[in-house]
Amino acid sequence: MDILRALGCRTSPKKALPVYKEICALAVFFLLLTPIFHMYRITDFMIFCIFVMSFDLLYGYLGLLSFGHVLYLGAGVYISVLFSIYINSNPLLSLLAGTLGGGIIAAILGLIVVKLDGASFALVNLAFSQIGYFLVSSTFQKLTHGTDGISSRVEAWGFLNVSNEYITFPFILISMLLVFYFLRKLTSSPFGVLIRSIKENETRVTFLGYNTFLYKWITFLVAGTIASFAGGIYTLYVQYVSPTVLNPLDNIDPILAVLIGGAGNLYGAIAGGLLFMMMKDWLSSHFAVWQWVLGVVLLIISFWFRRGFTGFVMVIRNYQRKRTVTYDQDGAQG
Protein backbone atom coordinates (compact mmCIF):
# COMPACT_ATOMS: atom_id res chain seq x y z
CA MET A 1 0.00 0.00 0.00
CA ASP A 2 2.90 2.41 0.65
CA ILE A 3 3.97 2.20 -2.99
CA LEU A 4 0.48 3.23 -4.09
CA ARG A 5 0.51 6.19 -1.73
CA ALA A 6 3.93 7.23 -2.98
CA LEU A 7 2.85 7.06 -6.60
CA GLY A 8 -0.30 9.08 -5.93
CA CYS A 9 0.06 12.67 -6.91
CA ARG A 10 -3.17 14.65 -6.98
CA THR A 11 -2.64 18.18 -8.13
CA SER A 12 -5.10 20.98 -8.46
CA PRO A 13 -5.47 22.71 -11.83
CA LYS A 14 -3.61 25.73 -10.46
CA LYS A 15 -0.62 23.59 -9.50
CA ALA A 16 -0.72 21.60 -12.71
CA LEU A 17 -0.80 24.68 -14.93
CA PRO A 18 2.95 25.42 -14.72
CA VAL A 19 3.71 21.91 -16.05
CA TYR A 20 1.67 22.65 -19.16
CA LYS A 21 3.47 25.95 -19.52
CA GLU A 22 6.80 24.15 -19.35
CA ILE A 23 5.67 21.71 -22.03
CA CYS A 24 4.55 24.55 -24.30
CA ALA A 25 7.86 26.34 -23.74
CA LEU A 26 9.81 23.20 -24.68
CA ALA A 27 7.68 22.70 -27.79
CA VAL A 28 8.25 26.29 -28.91
CA PHE A 29 11.98 25.99 -28.22
CA PHE A 30 12.41 22.91 -30.42
CA LEU A 31 10.29 24.45 -33.15
CA LEU A 32 12.52 27.54 -33.08
CA LEU A 33 15.51 25.29 -33.77
CA THR A 34 14.14 24.31 -37.19
CA PRO A 35 15.51 27.40 -39.00
CA ILE A 36 18.95 26.72 -37.48
CA PHE A 37 19.34 22.94 -37.87
CA HIS A 38 18.04 20.43 -40.36
CA MET A 39 14.81 18.82 -39.26
CA TYR A 40 16.33 15.33 -39.25
CA ARG A 41 19.09 16.52 -36.91
CA ILE A 42 16.63 18.05 -34.45
CA THR A 43 14.80 14.72 -34.52
CA ASP A 44 18.05 12.99 -33.51
CA PHE A 45 18.42 15.51 -30.70
CA MET A 46 14.93 14.79 -29.37
CA ILE A 47 15.43 11.01 -29.40
CA PHE A 48 18.70 11.42 -27.53
CA CYS A 49 17.00 13.75 -25.01
CA ILE A 50 14.42 11.04 -24.25
CA PHE A 51 17.28 8.62 -23.65
CA VAL A 52 19.13 11.09 -21.41
CA MET A 53 15.99 11.81 -19.36
CA SER A 54 15.61 8.08 -18.71
CA PHE A 55 19.21 7.91 -17.50
CA ASP A 56 18.79 11.02 -15.34
CA LEU A 57 15.89 9.35 -13.51
CA LEU A 58 18.25 6.55 -12.54
CA TYR A 59 21.37 8.60 -11.80
CA GLY A 60 20.21 12.12 -11.01
CA TYR A 61 17.22 11.21 -8.83
CA LEU A 62 18.05 7.76 -7.46
CA GLY A 63 21.82 8.14 -7.42
CA LEU A 64 22.70 4.90 -9.27
CA LEU A 65 25.39 5.32 -11.91
CA SER A 66 24.96 2.76 -14.69
CA PHE A 67 27.57 1.98 -17.35
CA GLY A 68 25.10 -0.20 -19.26
CA HIS A 69 22.04 1.95 -19.94
CA VAL A 70 22.53 1.71 -23.70
CA LEU A 71 21.50 -1.94 -23.44
CA TYR A 72 17.83 -0.93 -23.09
CA LEU A 73 18.04 1.55 -25.95
CA GLY A 74 19.42 -1.22 -28.14
CA ALA A 75 16.84 -3.71 -26.89
CA GLY A 76 14.06 -1.34 -27.92
CA VAL A 77 15.66 -0.91 -31.34
CA TYR A 78 16.17 -4.60 -32.12
CA ILE A 79 12.89 -5.86 -30.70
CA SER A 80 10.87 -3.29 -32.64
CA VAL A 81 12.75 -4.08 -35.88
CA LEU A 82 12.36 -7.84 -35.52
CA PHE A 83 8.69 -7.37 -34.63
CA SER A 84 8.11 -5.38 -37.82
CA ILE A 85 9.83 -8.07 -39.91
CA TYR A 86 8.40 -11.27 -38.48
CA ILE A 87 5.10 -10.29 -36.84
CA ASN A 88 3.49 -7.03 -37.92
CA SER A 89 4.59 -3.96 -39.88
CA ASN A 90 2.36 -1.54 -37.98
CA PRO A 91 4.68 1.23 -36.68
CA LEU A 92 2.77 1.76 -33.44
CA LEU A 93 2.71 -1.95 -32.65
CA SER A 94 6.43 -2.17 -33.40
CA LEU A 95 7.06 0.76 -31.08
CA LEU A 96 4.94 -0.86 -28.38
CA ALA A 97 6.75 -4.19 -28.79
CA GLY A 98 10.17 -2.55 -28.49
CA THR A 99 9.11 -0.57 -25.42
CA LEU A 100 7.55 -3.54 -23.62
CA GLY A 101 10.35 -5.89 -24.64
CA GLY A 102 13.03 -3.58 -23.31
CA GLY A 103 10.97 -3.00 -20.17
CA ILE A 104 10.74 -6.74 -19.54
CA ILE A 105 14.52 -7.06 -19.89
CA ALA A 106 14.98 -4.15 -17.47
CA ALA A 107 12.55 -5.77 -15.01
CA ILE A 108 14.44 -9.08 -15.06
CA LEU A 109 17.95 -7.63 -14.85
CA GLY A 110 16.81 -5.08 -12.30
CA LEU A 111 16.08 -7.87 -9.82
CA ILE A 112 19.82 -8.58 -9.92
CA VAL A 113 21.51 -5.22 -10.26
CA VAL A 114 19.50 -3.06 -7.83
CA LYS A 115 20.82 -5.20 -5.00
CA LEU A 116 24.20 -3.64 -5.76
CA ASP A 117 25.47 -0.10 -5.45
CA GLY A 118 28.49 2.01 -6.28
CA ALA A 119 31.13 0.51 -8.55
CA SER A 120 29.53 -2.94 -8.42
CA PHE A 121 26.25 -1.59 -9.83
CA ALA A 122 28.02 0.33 -12.58
CA LEU A 123 30.27 -2.54 -13.68
CA VAL A 124 27.61 -5.27 -13.58
CA ASN A 125 25.44 -3.12 -15.83
CA LEU A 126 28.42 -2.68 -18.15
CA ALA A 127 28.86 -6.45 -18.22
CA PHE A 128 25.21 -6.96 -19.22
CA SER A 129 25.62 -4.32 -21.91
CA GLN A 130 28.65 -6.15 -23.28
CA ILE A 131 26.70 -9.43 -23.27
CA GLY A 132 23.86 -7.79 -25.21
CA TYR A 133 26.29 -6.45 -27.79
CA PHE A 134 27.86 -9.91 -28.20
CA LEU A 135 24.47 -11.64 -28.55
CA VAL A 136 23.33 -9.25 -31.27
CA SER A 137 26.58 -9.09 -33.24
CA SER A 138 27.58 -12.76 -33.00
CA THR A 139 25.37 -15.30 -31.23
CA PHE A 140 22.10 -14.45 -33.00
CA GLN A 141 23.76 -13.35 -36.21
CA LYS A 142 21.32 -15.32 -38.39
CA LEU A 143 18.44 -13.39 -36.89
CA THR A 144 20.05 -9.95 -36.58
CA HIS A 145 22.45 -10.15 -39.59
CA GLY A 146 25.30 -9.25 -37.28
CA THR A 147 27.48 -6.30 -38.25
CA ASP A 148 25.73 -6.03 -41.64
CA GLY A 149 22.69 -4.65 -39.88
CA ILE A 150 19.03 -5.18 -40.62
CA SER A 151 16.31 -2.93 -42.07
CA SER A 152 12.92 -2.37 -40.53
CA ARG A 153 9.76 -3.16 -42.48
CA VAL A 154 7.39 -0.74 -40.82
CA GLU A 155 4.79 0.67 -43.19
CA ALA A 156 2.58 3.73 -43.17
CA TRP A 157 -0.44 3.41 -40.90
CA GLY A 158 -3.09 6.02 -41.49
CA PHE A 159 -1.57 9.46 -41.12
CA LEU A 160 1.59 8.01 -39.56
CA ASN A 161 3.95 7.74 -42.52
CA VAL A 162 7.34 7.22 -40.90
CA SER A 163 9.11 7.92 -44.19
CA ASN A 164 7.83 11.51 -44.16
CA GLU A 165 9.97 13.73 -41.92
CA TYR A 166 7.14 16.26 -41.64
CA ILE A 167 5.11 13.51 -39.96
CA THR A 168 7.84 11.93 -37.86
CA PHE A 169 9.10 15.26 -36.51
CA PRO A 170 5.86 16.27 -34.71
CA PHE A 171 5.29 12.64 -33.66
CA ILE A 172 8.70 12.44 -31.99
CA LEU A 173 8.31 15.94 -30.52
CA ILE A 174 5.00 14.95 -28.93
CA SER A 175 6.58 11.71 -27.68
CA MET A 176 9.41 13.62 -26.02
CA LEU A 177 6.97 16.05 -24.41
CA LEU A 178 4.87 13.18 -23.08
CA VAL A 179 7.96 11.56 -21.56
CA PHE A 180 8.91 14.90 -20.00
CA TYR A 181 5.40 15.32 -18.59
CA PHE A 182 5.37 11.79 -17.15
CA LEU A 183 8.78 12.16 -15.51
CA ARG A 184 7.92 15.66 -14.29
CA LYS A 185 4.83 14.34 -12.53
CA LEU A 186 6.64 11.25 -11.24
CA THR A 187 9.63 13.09 -9.80
CA SER A 188 7.44 15.76 -8.16
CA SER A 189 5.17 13.13 -6.58
CA PRO A 190 5.77 11.47 -3.19
CA PHE A 191 7.45 8.66 -5.13
CA GLY A 192 10.00 11.15 -6.46
CA VAL A 193 10.61 12.51 -2.98
CA LEU A 194 11.16 8.99 -1.71
CA ILE A 195 13.72 7.98 -4.35
CA ARG A 196 15.64 11.21 -3.72
CA SER A 197 15.59 10.31 -0.04
CA ILE A 198 17.01 6.89 -0.89
CA LYS A 199 19.78 8.67 -2.79
CA GLU A 200 20.59 10.80 0.25
CA ASN A 201 20.33 8.13 2.95
CA GLU A 202 18.95 4.69 2.12
CA THR A 203 19.53 3.40 5.65
CA ARG A 204 17.27 6.02 7.15
CA VAL A 205 14.53 5.34 4.58
CA THR A 206 14.72 1.63 5.40
CA PHE A 207 14.50 2.44 9.10
CA LEU A 208 11.25 4.34 8.39
CA GLY A 209 9.74 1.09 7.12
CA TYR A 210 9.96 1.49 3.35
CA ASN A 211 11.03 -1.34 1.06
CA THR A 212 13.90 0.44 -0.69
CA PHE A 213 14.61 -2.53 -2.95
CA LEU A 214 11.12 -2.27 -4.42
CA TYR A 215 11.39 1.46 -5.05
CA LYS A 216 14.83 1.09 -6.63
CA TRP A 217 13.59 -1.75 -8.83
CA ILE A 218 10.57 0.26 -9.99
CA THR A 219 12.80 3.24 -10.81
CA PHE A 220 15.19 0.99 -12.71
CA LEU A 221 12.25 -0.52 -14.59
CA VAL A 222 10.83 2.88 -15.55
CA ALA A 223 14.24 4.16 -16.67
CA GLY A 224 14.88 1.05 -18.77
CA THR A 225 11.40 1.17 -20.32
CA ILE A 226 11.76 4.82 -21.34
CA ALA A 227 15.20 4.09 -22.82
CA SER A 228 13.59 1.24 -24.81
CA PHE A 229 10.88 3.66 -25.92
CA ALA A 230 13.61 5.93 -27.28
CA GLY A 231 15.06 2.93 -29.10
CA GLY A 232 11.69 2.07 -30.62
CA ILE A 233 11.24 5.65 -31.86
CA TYR A 234 14.75 5.55 -33.31
CA THR A 235 13.75 2.47 -35.28
CA LEU A 236 10.69 4.19 -36.74
CA TYR A 237 12.82 7.15 -37.75
CA VAL A 238 15.96 5.46 -39.12
CA GLN A 239 14.39 2.12 -40.19
CA TYR A 240 17.78 0.44 -40.00
CA VAL A 241 19.73 -1.01 -37.11
CA SER A 242 23.21 -2.42 -36.56
CA PRO A 243 25.11 -3.50 -33.43
CA THR A 244 26.59 0.00 -33.15
CA VAL A 245 23.46 1.04 -31.21
CA LEU A 246 24.58 -1.40 -28.51
CA ASN A 247 28.23 -0.35 -28.50
CA PRO A 248 29.27 -0.43 -24.81
CA LEU A 249 31.48 2.62 -25.40
CA ASP A 250 28.33 4.67 -26.06
CA ASN A 251 27.29 4.21 -22.43
CA ILE A 252 29.40 7.25 -21.64
CA ASP A 253 27.23 9.56 -23.79
CA PRO A 254 24.22 9.90 -21.45
CA ILE A 255 26.56 10.22 -18.47
CA LEU A 256 28.39 13.15 -20.03
CA ALA A 257 25.12 14.72 -21.18
CA VAL A 258 23.69 14.61 -17.65
CA LEU A 259 26.90 16.03 -16.17
CA ILE A 260 26.87 18.88 -18.68
CA GLY A 261 23.22 19.73 -18.14
CA GLY A 262 22.99 19.00 -14.43
CA ALA A 263 21.94 15.78 -12.70
CA GLY A 264 18.58 15.42 -10.99
CA ASN A 265 16.92 17.99 -13.24
CA LEU A 266 14.85 17.15 -16.33
CA TYR A 267 15.72 20.50 -17.85
CA GLY A 268 19.34 19.62 -17.25
CA ALA A 269 18.87 16.31 -19.07
CA ILE A 270 17.38 18.08 -22.11
CA ALA A 271 19.93 20.91 -22.07
CA GLY A 272 22.80 18.46 -21.61
CA GLY A 273 21.54 16.23 -24.40
CA LEU A 274 21.30 19.16 -26.80
CA LEU A 275 24.68 20.65 -25.86
CA PHE A 276 26.44 17.28 -26.07
CA MET A 277 25.02 16.50 -29.52
CA MET A 278 25.77 20.01 -30.79
CA MET A 279 29.35 19.84 -29.56
CA LYS A 280 29.85 16.46 -31.24
CA ASP A 281 28.48 17.79 -34.52
CA TRP A 282 30.51 21.00 -34.52
CA LEU A 283 33.78 19.48 -33.34
CA SER A 284 33.61 16.53 -35.75
CA SER A 285 33.21 18.94 -38.67
CA HIS A 286 36.12 21.18 -37.65
CA PHE A 287 38.72 18.90 -36.05
CA ALA A 288 40.22 15.63 -37.28
CA VAL A 289 40.88 14.51 -33.69
CA TRP A 290 37.56 15.83 -32.43
CA GLN A 291 37.27 13.15 -29.73
CA TRP A 292 40.30 14.57 -27.95
CA VAL A 293 38.98 18.11 -28.18
CA LEU A 294 35.56 16.98 -26.95
CA GLY A 295 37.20 15.25 -23.99
CA VAL A 296 39.10 18.40 -23.01
CA VAL A 297 35.97 20.55 -23.35
CA LEU A 298 33.96 18.15 -21.22
CA LEU A 299 36.67 18.12 -18.54
CA ILE A 300 36.61 21.93 -18.41
CA ILE A 301 32.82 21.97 -18.16
CA SER A 302 32.84 19.30 -15.44
CA PHE A 303 35.39 21.19 -13.31
CA TRP A 304 34.00 24.69 -13.78
CA PHE A 305 30.31 23.83 -13.66
CA ARG A 306 30.04 21.20 -10.94
CA ARG A 307 26.23 21.36 -10.96
CA GLY A 308 25.98 21.47 -14.74
CA PHE A 309 24.65 24.15 -17.03
CA THR A 310 21.24 24.42 -15.35
CA GLY A 311 22.87 24.51 -11.91
CA PHE A 312 25.06 27.42 -13.05
CA VAL A 313 21.99 29.24 -14.35
CA MET A 314 20.21 28.70 -11.02
CA VAL A 315 23.21 30.10 -9.10
CA ILE A 316 23.16 33.27 -11.22
CA ARG A 317 19.39 33.54 -10.84
CA ASN A 318 19.55 33.18 -7.04
CA TYR A 319 22.38 35.72 -6.89
CA GLN A 320 20.35 38.25 -8.85
CA ARG A 321 17.36 37.66 -6.59
CA LYS A 322 19.49 38.28 -3.49
CA ARG A 323 20.85 41.47 -4.99
CA THR A 324 17.32 42.63 -5.82
CA VAL A 325 16.10 41.91 -2.29
CA THR A 326 19.14 43.67 -0.76
CA TYR A 327 18.63 46.66 -3.02
CA ASP A 328 14.94 46.88 -2.11
CA GLN A 329 15.73 46.67 1.61
CA ASP A 330 18.41 49.36 1.35
CA GLY A 331 16.01 51.56 -0.60
CA ALA A 332 13.29 51.06 2.01
CA GLN A 333 15.69 51.92 4.84
CA GLY A 334 16.90 54.99 2.96
N, C-alpha and C positions, 0 to 999 in steps of 0.2 A: 504493500500500500504506500510506502514512503516514496517509491519511485514514481508512482502516479501523482502524488502530491508535488513532487519536485518538477515533474514535466508540466504540471498545470500552470498556465500563465494567462489569467484573465486580465485583459486590459480594457479600459474604457476607450471610447472613440477619441477623446481628447489626448490620451496617452499614446494611442496607436497612430495618430495623425503624423507625428514627426517621422515615423518609419516610412510612411508613404512619401513624404517629402524627400527623404533620403534616396528612395528608389527613383523618384522622378529626377532628382539631381544627377544620379549616376547614369540614367538613361540619356539625359541631355548631354552629359559629358562625353559619353562614347559616340553619340551622334555628331558632336562637334569635332571629333577626331577624323571623321570621314573626308573632309577636305585636305587633311594633312597626310594621312596614310591611305594606302590602298585598302579597299574594303576587306579583301581576303586576309590582309595582315591584321587588321583590327579584330577579325574573327578569331585568328590564332591567339591574339592577346586575351580575348574573353574566355576562351577555353582554358588557357593557362591560368587565368585568374580564378576560375572555378576550382581547378586543381589546387592552387595555392590556398584558397579559403578552406578546403578540406584538410590540408596539412596544418593550417593555423589552428583549427579546432583541436587537433591532437597535441600540437606542440605549444602554441601560444596560450591556450586556455587550460589544458590538462597538464602540460609540462612534460610530455613524453616525446623525446626526440627520436624519430624513426629514420633509419637509413634505407628503408625499403618501401616507401610509400608509392613509388612508381609501379610496384607490382599490381596494385589495384587499378591504376590507370590502364596498364597493359591488359589486365584481365577484362576490363570493360571493352577495350578495343577488340580483342580477339574473339570474345564470346559473341559480341554483336555481329562481327563479320561472319563467323561460322554459322550463326543463326540465320543470317540473310541468305547464305549459300545453300544450306542443307534443310532448312525448315520453312522459313517464310521471308519474303522480300519486303514486307511492310516496314518502312523506316521506324515507325513508332514502336512496333513490336520488337524490332532489333535493338532499339535503344533500351527498351524495358528489359529485354533479356540480358544485355550487357550490364545494366545497372544491378539487377537482381543477382546475376551470376557473380559479379565482383563482390557484392554484399555478402553472399553466402560464403565466399572464400575468406572475406574479412572476419565473418562471424566465427568460422572454424579456427582460423589461425589466431584470432584474438583470445580464444580460450587458453592458448599457450603463452602468448607473448605478454599479455597484460599482467601476468604473474611476476614479470620481471620489471626492472627499472634501471635507469642510468645507462651505462655502457652495455650491459647485457641486453637490454631492450633494443637498443640501437643496432647492435651487431647481429642479433638473432633475426631481426627484420631484414637486415642486409643479406643474411644467408638465405632467407626465403625468397627474396628478390632474385638472387643469383640462381636459385633452383628454378624459379619461373622462367627466367631467361634461357636456361639450358633446356627445359622441357619444350619450349616453343621453337627454339632454333635447331634442336637436334633430336630429342626423343620422339616427338610427334611431328617429325618433318613431313611425313606423308600427308598429314592433315593440314598443317600450317604452311607447307612449302618452304620451310626453313628460312634461310637468308634471302631467298628469291622474293619472298613476300607473297601476299595474296590479296586479291581485289574483292571488294564488297559487291553484292548484287542487289542492293536496295533499289527500289523503284519508286517513282512518284506515287504519292497517295493523296488524292484530292488536290488541295492547294499546296501541299507540302512536296515540292519538287526540289530535292536536295542538290540537284545539279545547277540550280539557279541561285547565284549568290545573293540576289535581291530577296529571295525567300529565306535562305539559310541565315543570313545576317540578322534579321529581326527575330527569327526563331531562337538563335543562340543567345541574342541579347536578352530576350525574355527569360530564357532558361537561366542565365547568369543572375538576373534580377530575382528570380524565384528562389534560387539557392541562397542569395544574399538575405532575402526576407526570412527564409526558414532559419538560417543560422543566427540572424539578428534576434529573432524571437526566442530561439533556443538558448542563446548565451545570455540573454537578459532575463530569462525565467529563473525560478528557484533551482532548476537543474543546472543552469549555467553558473549560478553562485556556488553550488555544491562542488562542481568539478574544479572551479578556481580555488575553492577551499582545500580540495585534495592536493592540488598543486602546491599550495602553501604549506600545509601540514596534514599529511594523510593520517598520521597516528591520532591526532586530535579528532579528526572526522570519524575514524573508526571507534574511538572512545565514546563519541556521541551516539553510537548505535547504528550508523549507516554501513551498508555493505559496499565498501569502496571498490571491491573487485567488480561488482555488477555495474556500477556507474562507469568505471574505466572501460569495461567491455562494451557497454552501450556507446560510449563516445568513440571508441575504436571502430565499432561497427558503422556508426554514422559517417565518420571520416572516410573509411574505406568505400562505403557505398557512394558517397558524393564523388570521390575520385574515380570510381567506375563509371559514374554518370558522365563525368568529363570525358572519359575514354570512349563511351558510346557516342557522344556528340561528335567527337573527333572522327569517328568512323563515318558518320553520316556526311561530314564535311569533306574529308579527304578521299574516302571510299577506297583506300588502299592501306595495308598494314604490313609491317616487317618487324623483325625482332628488335629493331632500334628503339621502339617505343618502350621496351622493357630493359633497356641498357642500364645496368646497375649504377653506372657513372652518373646517369641523369638524376639520381636521387638527391644530388647536391643542389639541383636547381630550385626546388621549392624551399629548401632551407635558406639559401641565399636570398631568395625573394622575400621571405618573411623577415629576415634580419634587416634587409634594406628598408622595408616598409614599416616594420614594427610589429613584434609578436603580441598576440592577445588582442588584436584589433582588426576587425574585418576590413576597415578602410586601409589599414596598413597592408593587409594581404593583397588588396586590389592595387594599391599604389606600388607596392613592391613588385608585384607581377608585371605591371606595366613598365616600370623603370628597368627591371632586369631584362625584359625582352627588347626594349628600346636600346639599351646599352649593347646587348649582343648584336643587334642588327647594325648599329652604327659602327661599332668597333670592327666587326668582321668585314665591313666594306671599306675600311680605311687603313687597317693594319694587317700585315701578313701573319704576325704572331699575336693575334687579337686575344687569345686565351690568356697570355701572360699579362697583357694590359688590363684585361677584365679582372684578373685576380688581384692586381695592384689596386685598381679602383675600388674593388669590393673590400679590400683590407682597410683602405683609407676611410670608407664609409662606415665600416664596422667599428673602427676605433674612435672616429669623431662623432658619430651619431649612435651612441650605445642603445638608445631606445628607438632607433629607426627614424625614417623620414617623418612619419606622423607624430612620433614622440617629440621630435625637434620642433615641429609646428606647434604642438601643444605647449611646449616650454615657452616659446615666443608669445603665444596667445595669453598664457597665464601671467607672463611678465608685463605685457601691455595692460592687462586688467589691473594688476597691482599698481602700476604707475598711474592709471586713470583714477583708481580709488584714492591713492595718496594725494594726487593733484586736487581732487574734489574736496578732500578733508582739509588740505592746506588752504584752499580757497574759502571754505566755510569758516575756518578759524580766522582768516584774514578779514 
